[in-house]
Amino acid sequence: MKKNKLFVGNLAFSATETDLEQSFSQFGALEEVKVILDRETGRSRGFAFVTFENEDDAEAALSLDGNSLSGRDIRVSIATERPRTSGPRRDGGFNNRGNGNRHY
């Protein structure tokens, strides 16, 4: 996996992609800035991804780890890919209440 994508955690819910662009662009050219939103509410989930055009710039931007952005001390690290699960969810897509005998 390329090491030009950073994970930014502990992000203030009010922080915008523009805020991140302003903070991270000082280290080099950015490909993408994406604040992750909750599907149901449309609000920030408190983390984002910042992708640089090259790995050296991303490495330099790791120095922002622990710095304040929008009033919170952010966590910055190289993004790692989470393994995707294939197949159905373990709870069957329901809230997993009861004994599993559902009649709808």
Phi, psi and omega in degrees: 000141178295150181252034179255005180250127181251145171264132178240112182248175183056036183279136176299140181297339179273350182293138182249168175299326177296319177301316180293318178302315181297320181286317188271336183293343177295344181263348179153181182290135181259141173272316186203145171230125185223110171278130183276127183251150174290132182297323185278319186261339183078005179271157177300143176267002176090013174211165184208170174234137178237122181248125178265160176289332177221159186292325181298320178293320178296318178300317179295324182290346176299342179295346178283351179303126180089352178281158180275134173222122182054037174087005179231147176279111185278157175250127182235128178210164174295132180289137174243145182280127175281138177295133178273138177270139176253154181094183184288156176296152181295330181271009178074009180087004178249182181282001178061042176259154176079198186263006178093350177271088184258134176235120183239000000 
